[in-house]
Amino acid sequence: MKRREFISSSALALAPMPFASHGADPYPNRSIRTFVGFPPGNSSDVVARIVTDEMRKSMGQTFIIENRPGASGTLAAEAAARSTPDGYSILVSSAGPLCVAPSMYPKLGYDPLKDFIPITLTNTISLALVVSASSPIKTFAEFLESAKSTGPALAYASSGSGITNHLVMEMLKSAAKLNVTHIPYKGSAAAVTDLIGGSIPVMFDTTPALLPLIRGGKIRPLAVTSAKRLAELPSIPTIAESGFPGFEAIAWNVILVPQGTPSAIVDRLHIEASKALLTPEARAGFQKLGLIPNPTPLAETQAWLITETEKWGRIVREGRIVPG
């Protein structure tokens, strides 16, 4: 997805003053609950804290982070969907609970495209294909050669079945016609530990999680999944330029509110979140993690979720992927 730096023109006219609609109490007049479906320290959690801290400064109310990890982020999404649509409950989520889960869970307790109004994307995140620093595999081409010659004996790790770093390898398997074996872990940390130790030869993961280990010389990146090379890893090629034109798979986060939230409040949150993402403080926080701020217009955010749902859903169906 092309990076955009967007602020609605109405943001320029919006002063940081109390906001009211049709005689109602000024919005916001109390703290705003922020659901996150992953534990503290996860990229979604960190993004939520950076963005809402900037929104707090502008809106004059506290944003309370409510971590509800479990079921690949769907517990928090369901809780948010069932919340009162009054602007005092928001969700910061990712592709898994919103675009993957509908194809994996036959009885999901919410419909991501019907039960939420997307406010804006917050950021995009590239993934990297990595091996241990001690691995004999030095390049992406060598990985492909090893995978094709070894076949199912070559295992790859992920942080769980249906998680983005699992599905990206499924995309590559389809594109490159590979037949490698998936080993799902309960979280990224355990998988990366085994990768470093040599128990697992290869895996994809998000660059924010991997950059400290890459810089520390513990793992070696072979390729990235973004359309363009990363500023943090300028010597590492994209998969698209390595023989697979058009290959792009990025993780991302998005802010949403329950369906039925008044349009005036949706607009206010959109403007405030968009401004927050482009503050120097938010940019600095994102840069440290290798994240790219990416505020988007309301309609474009909805279109993005539809496209991503179709893409990841197709991968789930073709790979016959079930919850692990």
PyMOL commands that set and color helices and strands:
alter all, ss='L'
color gray80, all
select helices_A, chain A and resi 9-13+43-59+71-81+95-104+140-153+164-176+188-197+207-215+240-242+263-277+280-289+298-319
alter helices_A, ss='H'
color red, helices_A
select strands_A, chain A and resi 32-36+63-67+89-94+116-132+155-158+181-184+202-206+219-224+250-258+292-293
alter strands_A, ss='S'
color yellow, strands_A
deselect
rebuild
show_as cartoon
